Amino acid sequence: MEAFETYQTPLSSRYASKEMAHLFSPANRFFTWRKLWLNLAVAEKQLGLPISDEAIEQMKANLHLTPEQFDIAAVEEKKRRHDVMAHVHTFGKVAPAAAGIIHLGATSCYVTDNADLIFLREGLGYLIRSLAVLISRLSAFAAQYRDLPTLGFTHFQPAQLTTVGKRATLWIQELLWDLRNLKRVRDDIGFRGVKGTTGTQASFLALFDGDHAKVEELDDLVTKLSGFEYAYPVTSQTYSRKIDADVLAPLASLGATAHKIATDIRLLANLKEIEEPFESTQIGSSAMAYKRNPMRSERVCSLSRHLMVLHQNALMTTSVQWFERTLDDSANRRITLPEAFLTADIVLSTLQNISEGLVVYPKVIARRIAQELPFMATENVIMAIVKKGGDRQEAHEKIRVLSHEAGHQVKMLGLENDLIERIKGDAYFDSIKNDLESLLDPASFIGRAPEQVDSFLAKWVQPALEDEELKEAVKKTGKVELSV
């Protein structure tokens, strides 16, 4: 009952995947701190500092915290008002042989900042793999409906026909750009390394009696032990908060893409052309029992807006860092960074769930086409008359008059578009009446849309998903089941 009496963020309690929620959990954070302390001790010992084998073994044996150790750390932090030193003390309790060398030469940001960089890189990996699965699902949808004509919209007004599959490729193309951006920023992330209190490595230079080469080697060793190819060449006490802004930028851009896709689906649901999944026991409205609200797409839009504005938070934090550091970034980043990754994770999983259950209504689509196509076909009718020897200007005037009459029927009287019937009833068009059916075939109005879908999937999507990491993710990932 106690859990229900304390606020919990819905990001983790309702929506996020277990993997992403665990990544930013206290258990994983403090495990990572201990692993970083171990890496530092191993490297320092290798370079000649007097650290015993017993100390190393005790550290290795106690990387994971027990509930009792969390309690000890909480008491220590309340007393010391310093989370890192609270955990240094707690780690020393279970690794007493190492108590005197844990955190040797380091500043708090050695564990806090390096851990954050690890979390950012791993979190990007989760998002990249989830995004690849979403792209794969939408690509299958695009291929299935590559040649199903549908009314195009510009300004949300009827426009030239496209296909259901071609419209989906517009979504996929933006997701491919997001995939590129996420991979690019992940590959660019470095390690803070061992830089000391203001980034000068003075404490480590003292430890190694002024041996600059050993200090550089220590930085390289710890960087490699922590799984990074390189460390940032210069830092202040922290790694530059511009890194946070750089990481959150492609997440915000992904949010914009997701919002656009979900908005399109919401509008199509209103038109009853395409709907997101809707379970047999799902309730759309507590008052209106008939409702089928696009709640998944609405959730995507809601969370995408949150994701987009978090980047602004990172930019503001970056801009107000004074000299070698200021602590007004800390509380903000504890909230902003996990929220950005949890939110992006939820947006992608929800979109995947939607993409795996999209329902298309071809007859509704065909009916809407039938209502608008006669007006769009007028140019084809005029060209057909000219080919039969008619006068283009005269044909244009005839069509103009009949179109206005049909428009009056639709707009003023609420009746169906009867332009084609009016053309059939006018003797002027006798020479092409047998051709009207082919002139009005929706397939003749979609241009190269099906071929564009085929080419796009073959030349752009398939190569993008050929990466082994992404292929494995697509292969092993099942359907997403939303808990709420």
C-alpha positions in Angstrom: 0.0 0.0 0.0 2.9 2.3 0.7 3.8 2.4 -3.0 0.4 3.9 -3.7 0.9 6.7 -1.2 4.0 8.2 -2.8 4.2 9.9 -6.2 5.8 7.9 -9.0 6.6 9.2 -12.4 4.2 7.6 -14.9 7.1 7.3 -17.3 8.4 4.3 -15.4 5.4 3.2 -13.5 3.0 3.1 -16.6 4.8 3.2 -19.9 8.5 2.6 -20.2 10.2 -0.6 -21.1 11.9 -2.6 -18.2 15.3 -2.2 -20.0 15.2 1.6 -20.2 13.7 2.0 -16.7 16.5 -0.2 -15.3 19.2 1.7 -17.1 18.5 4.9 -15.1 17.6 3.0 -11.9 19.5 3.7 -8.6 20.7 0.0 -8.6 22.3 0.4 -12.0 23.7 3.9 -11.3 25.5 2.8 -8.1 26.6 -0.5 -9.6 28.2 1.6 -12.4 29.8 3.9 -9.9 31.4 0.9 -8.2 32.5 -0.5 -11.5 34.2 2.9 -12.3 35.9 2.9 -8.9 37.1 -0.7 -9.6 38.4 0.3 -13.1 40.3 3.3 -11.5 41.9 1.0 -8.8 42.9 -1.6 -11.4 44.6 1.0 -13.6 46.3 2.7 -10.7 47.6 -0.7 -9.4 48.8 -1.6 -12.9 50.8 1.7 -13.0 52.5 1.0 -9.7 50.4 2.5 -6.9 50.3 0.3 -3.7 46.9 -1.3 -4.1 46.5 -4.9 -2.8 45.1 -7.8 -4.7 42.7 -8.3 -1.8 41.3 -4.8 -2.3 40.7 -5.4 -6.0 39.0 -8.8 -5.2 36.8 -7.3 -2.6 35.7 -4.5 -4.9 34.9 -7.1 -7.7 32.9 -9.2 -5.3 30.7 -6.3 -4.2 29.7 -4.4 -7.3 26.0 -4.9 -6.7 24.3 -3.2 -3.8 22.1 -5.0 -1.3 19.0 -3.4 0.2 21.0 -3.0 3.4 23.7 -1.1 1.6 21.1 1.2 0.1 19.9 1.9 3.7 23.5 2.6 4.8 24.1 5.0 1.9 20.9 6.9 2.7 21.9 7.4 6.3 25.4 8.5 5.2 24.1 10.9 2.6 21.7 12.6 5.1 24.7 13.0 7.4 27.3 14.1 4.8 24.9 15.9 2.3 27.1 14.4 -0.4 25.9 11.4 -2.4 29.2 10.3 -3.8 31.0 10.3 -0.5 28.0 8.4 1.1 28.6 5.7 -1.5 32.4 5.8 -1.1 31.8 5.1 2.6 29.2 2.4 1.9 31.4 0.6 -0.6 34.3 0.7 1.9 32.1 -1.1 4.5 31.8 -4.2 2.3 35.3 -3.9 0.7 37.3 -2.9 3.8 40.7 -3.8 2.2 39.9 -1.2 -0.4 38.3 1.5 1.9 41.5 3.6 1.9 42.0 3.6 -1.9 38.4 3.9 -3.3 38.1 7.1 -5.3 41.8 7.7 -5.0 42.8 11.0 -6.8 39.3 11.4 -8.2 36.6 14.0 -7.9 32.9 13.3 -7.7 32.4 13.8 -11.4 34.7 10.9 -12.1 31.8 8.6 -11.2 28.8 10.8 -11.8 29.8 12.1 -15.2 31.5 9.0 -16.6 28.4 7.0 -15.5 26.1 9.4 -17.2 28.1 9.1 -20.5 27.8 5.3 -20.1 24.0 5.6 -19.6 23.6 8.0 -22.6 25.5 5.6 -24.9 23.6 2.6 -23.7 20.3 4.4 -23.9 21.0 5.5 -27.4 21.6 1.8 -28.3 18.2 0.9 -26.9 16.5 3.7 -29.0 18.4 2.8 -32.2 17.3 -0.8 -32.0 13.7 0.1 -31.2 13.7 2.6 -34.0 14.9 0.0 -36.5 12.1 -2.3 -35.5 9.5 0.5 -36.0 11.0 1.2 -39.4 10.8 -2.5 -40.3 7.1 -2.7 -39.3 6.1 0.4 -41.2 8.0 -0.7 -44.2 5.9 -3.9 -44.3 2.8 -1.8 -44.1 4.1 0.4 -47.0 4.8 -2.6 -49.1 1.4 -4.1 -48.4 -0.5 -1.0 -49.5 2.0 0.3 -52.1 -0.7 0.6 -54.8 -3.9 1.3 -52.8 -5.0 4.7 -54.1 -6.1 7.2 -51.5 -6.9 10.9 -51.6 -3.9 13.1 -51.0 -4.3 16.2 -48.9 -2.6 19.6 -49.0 -3.7 22.1 -46.4 -6.0 19.2 -45.3 -7.9 19.9 -48.5 -8.4 17.2 -51.2 -5.5 17.0 -53.6 -4.1 14.7 -56.2 -4.2 11.0 -55.4 -1.4 9.1 -53.7 -1.3 5.6 -52.2 -1.6 4.5 -48.6 1.9 2.9 -48.9 3.5 6.0 -50.5 2.2 8.1 -47.6 3.8 5.7 -45.1 7.2 6.1 -46.9 7.1 9.8 -45.9 6.9 8.7 -42.3 9.7 6.1 -42.8 12.0 8.6 -44.5 11.9 10.9 -41.5 12.5 7.9 -39.2 15.5 6.9 -41.3 17.0 10.4 -40.7 16.3 10.0 -37.0 18.1 6.7 -37.1 21.1 8.3 -38.8 21.1 11.1 -36.2 20.9 8.7 -33.2 23.7 6.5 -34.5 25.9 9.5 -35.3 25.5 11.0 -31.8 26.1 7.6 -30.2 29.3 7.1 -32.1 30.5 10.5 -31.1 30.1 10.1 -27.4 33.5 9.9 -25.6 34.5 9.4 -22.0 35.3 12.0 -19.4 38.1 9.9 -18.1 40.3 10.8 -15.1 40.7 14.6 -15.1 40.7 15.7 -11.5 38.8 18.5 -9.8 39.1 21.2 -12.5 40.3 19.1 -15.3 44.0 19.6 -14.9 44.8 16.1 -13.5 46.8 17.7 -10.7 45.8 15.1 -8.1 46.9 12.3 -10.4 50.1 14.0 -11.2 50.8 14.2 -7.5 50.0 10.5 -7.1 52.5 9.6 -9.8 55.2 11.9 -8.5 55.1 14.3 -11.5 55.2 11.5 -14.1 53.0 13.0 -16.9 53.3 9.9 -19.1 51.8 7.8 -16.3 48.9 10.2 -15.9 48.1 10.0 -19.6 48.4 6.3 -19.5 46.0 6.1 -16.5 43.5 8.2 -18.5 43.8 5.8 -21.4 43.6 2.7 -19.3 40.5 3.7 -17.4 38.9 4.8 -20.7 39.5 1.4 -22.3 38.5 -0.5 -19.1 35.2 1.4 -19.2 34.5 0.4 -22.8 35.2 3.6 -24.6 37.6 4.2 -27.5 38.6 7.7 -26.5 38.2 10.3 -23.7 37.5 14.0 -24.3 41.0 15.6 -24.6 40.1 18.4 -22.2 37.4 18.9 -19.6 36.6 21.1 -16.7 35.4 19.4 -13.5 32.6 18.0 -15.7 32.3 16.9 -19.2 30.9 19.8 -21.2 27.1 20.0 -20.8 27.0 20.7 -24.5 27.2 16.9 -24.9 23.9 16.6 -23.2 22.4 19.2 -25.6 23.9 17.3 -28.6 22.4 14.0 -27.4 19.0 15.4 -26.7 18.8 17.2 -30.0 18.2 14.0 -32.1 15.8 12.8 -29.4 13.8 16.0 -29.8 13.9 15.6 -33.6 12.6 12.1 -33.2 9.8 13.6 -31.1 8.8 15.9 -34.0 8.7 12.9 -36.4 6.6 10.9 -34.0 4.2 13.7 -33.5 3.7 14.2 -37.2 3.1 10.4 -37.8 0.6 10.2 -34.9 -1.2 13.3 -36.0 -1.6 11.9 -39.5 -3.1 8.7 -38.0 -5.4 10.7 -35.8 -6.7 12.7 -38.8 -7.1 9.5 -40.8 -9.0 8.0 -37.9 -11.4 10.9 -38.0 -11.9 10.2 -41.7 -12.5 6.5 -40.9 -9.9 5.5 -43.5 -7.2 4.1 -41.1 -7.4 3.3 -37.4 -5.0 2.3 -34.7 -5.5 -1.0 -32.9 -8.6 -1.1 -30.6 -9.2 -4.1 -28.3 -12.6 -5.7 -28.1 -12.9 -4.8 -24.4 -11.3 -1.3 -24.8 -13.5 1.7 -23.8 -13.2 4.9 -25.8 -15.3 7.1 -23.7 -16.9 6.9 -20.2 -19.9 8.7 -21.6 -20.1 7.9 -25.3 -20.0 4.1 -25.6 -19.7 4.2 -29.4 -16.4 6.1 -29.4 -13.1 4.7 -30.8 -10.7 7.4 -29.7 -7.1 7.1 -31.1 -5.7 7.1 -27.6 -2.4 5.5 -28.5 -1.6 8.2 -31.2 -2.8 10.9 -28.8 -0.3 9.5 -26.2 2.5 9.7 -28.8 1.6 13.3 -29.5 1.4 14.2 -25.8 4.8 12.6 -24.9 6.5 13.8 -28.1 5.8 17.4 -27.1 7.4 16.7 -23.7 10.4 15.1 -25.5 10.8 18.1 -27.8 10.9 20.7 -25.0 13.5 18.8 -22.9 16.2 19.7 -25.4 15.5 23.3 -24.6 16.2 22.5 -21.0 19.6 21.0 -21.9 20.5 24.0 -24.0 19.7 26.4 -21.1 21.8 24.3 -18.7 24.7 24.3 -21.1 24.6 28.0 -21.5 24.8 28.9 -17.7 27.7 26.7 -16.7 30.3 29.1 -15.1 34.0 28.6 -15.8 35.1 25.1 -14.6 31.6 24.2 -13.3 28.6 25.2 -11.3 26.3 22.9 -9.4 23.0 24.3 -10.7 23.1 21.7 -13.5 22.9 18.7 -11.1 19.3 18.5 -10.0 18.1 19.5 -13.4 20.1 16.8 -15.2 18.9 14.1 -12.7 15.4 14.8 -14.1 16.0 15.8 -17.7 18.3 13.1 -19.0 16.3 10.1 -17.7 13.1 11.6 -18.7 14.3 12.2 -22.2 15.3 8.6 -22.7 12.3 7.1 -21.0 10.0 9.4 -23.0 11.7 8.5 -26.3 11.5 4.8 -25.4 7.8 5.1 -24.7 7.1 7.0 -27.9 8.9 4.3 -30.0 7.2 1.4 -28.3 3.8 3.0 -28.7 4.3 3.7 -32.3 5.5 0.1 -32.8 2.3 -1.1 -31.2 0.2 1.1 -33.5 2.1 0.1 -36.6 1.6 -3.6 -35.8 -2.2 -3.2 -35.7 -3.1 -0.5 -38.2 -6.5 -1.2 -39.7 -7.1 0.1 -43.3 -10.7 0.5 -44.7 -10.3 0.4 -48.5 -14.1 0.9 -49.1 -14.2 4.1 -47.1 -11.1 5.3 -49.0 -12.7 4.4 -52.3 -15.9 6.3 -51.4 -14.0 9.4 -50.6 -12.0 9.1 -53.8 -15.3 8.8 -55.7 -16.6 12.0 -54.1 -13.5 14.0 -55.3 -12.2 12.3 -58.3 -14.7 13.6 -60.8 -13.4 17.2 -60.3 -9.8 15.9 -60.5 -10.5 14.0 -63.7 -11.7 17.1 -65.6 -8.3 17.8 -67.2 -8.2 14.2 -68.5 -11.7 14.6 -69.9 -10.7 17.8 -71.7 -7.6 16.1 -73.2 -9.7 13.2 -74.4 -12.2 15.6 -76.2 -9.3 17.3 -77.9 -7.8 14.0 -79.0 -11.2 13.2 -80.6 -11.1 16.5 -82.6 -12.8 18.8 -80.1 -11.9 22.4 -79.2 -9.9 22.7 -75.9 -11.4 26.1 -74.9 -15.0 25.0 -75.7 -14.5 21.8 -73.7 -13.0 23.7 -70.8 -16.1 26.0 -70.7 -18.5 23.1 -70.8 -16.6 21.3 -67.9 -16.5 24.6 -65.9 -20.3 25.0 -66.1 -21.0 21.4 -65.2 -18.5 21.4 -62.4 -20.1 24.5 -60.8 -23.5 22.8 -61.0 -22.2 19.6 -59.4 -20.4 21.7 -56.7 -23.7 23.3 -55.9 -25.3 19.9 -55.4 -22.5 18.9 -53.0 -22.0 22.1 -51.0 -25.5 23.7 -51.0 -27.8 20.6 -51.1 -25.6 18.1 -49.3 -25.9 15.6 -52.2 -23.4 13.3 -53.9 -21.1 14.6 -56.6 -23.0 14.0 -59.9 -20.5 15.6 -62.3 -19.9 12.4 -64.2 -23.7 11.9 -64.6 -24.0 15.4 -65.9 -21.2 14.7 -68.4 -22.9 11.6 -69.5 -26.2 13.5 -70.0 -24.5 16.2 -72.2 -24.4 15.3 -75.9 -21.2 17.4 -76.3 -19.3 14.6 -74.6 -20.8 11.7 -76.7 -17.4 11.0 -78.4 -15.7 10.1 -75.1 -18.5 8.6 -73.0 -17.2 5.0 -73.6 -13.8 6.1 -72.3 -15.1 7.7 -69.0 -14.6 4.5 -67.0 -10.9 4.3 -67.8 -10.5 8.1 -67.5 -11.8 7.8 -63.9 -9.8 4.8 -62.8 -8.1 5.9 -59.6 -5.0 3.8 -60.5 -4.4 6.2 -63.4 -4.1 9.2 -61.0 -1.4 7.8 -58.6 1.6 8.4 -60.9 4.7 6.4 -59.9 3.6 6.0 -56.3 3.8 2.2 -56.2 7.2 2.2 -58.0 8.5 4.9 -55.6 7.5 2.7 -52.7 9.4 -0.3 -54.2 12.5 1.8 -55.0 12.5 3.5 -51.6 12.3 0.3 -49.6 14.9 -1.5 -51.8 17.4 1.4 -52.0 17.1 3.1 -48.7 15.3 1.1 -46.1 16.9 -2.3 -46.7 20.5 -1.0 -46.7 19.8 1.0 -43.5 18.6 -2.1 -41.7 21.5 -4.3 -42.9 23.6 -3.5 -39.9 24.0 -6.6 -37.8 22.9 -4.9 -34.6 19.7 -3.8 -36.3 19.1 -7.0 -38.1 19.3 -8.9 -34.8 16.9 -6.4 -33.2 14.3 -6.8 -35.9 14.7 -10.6 -35.9 14.2 -11.1 -32.2 11.7 -8.4 -31.3 8.1 -9.6 -31.0 5.0 -7.5 -30.9 4.7 -4.8 -28.4 2.0 -5.2 -25.8 1.0 -2.0 -23.9 0.2 -2.4 -20.3 -2.2 0.6 -20.4 
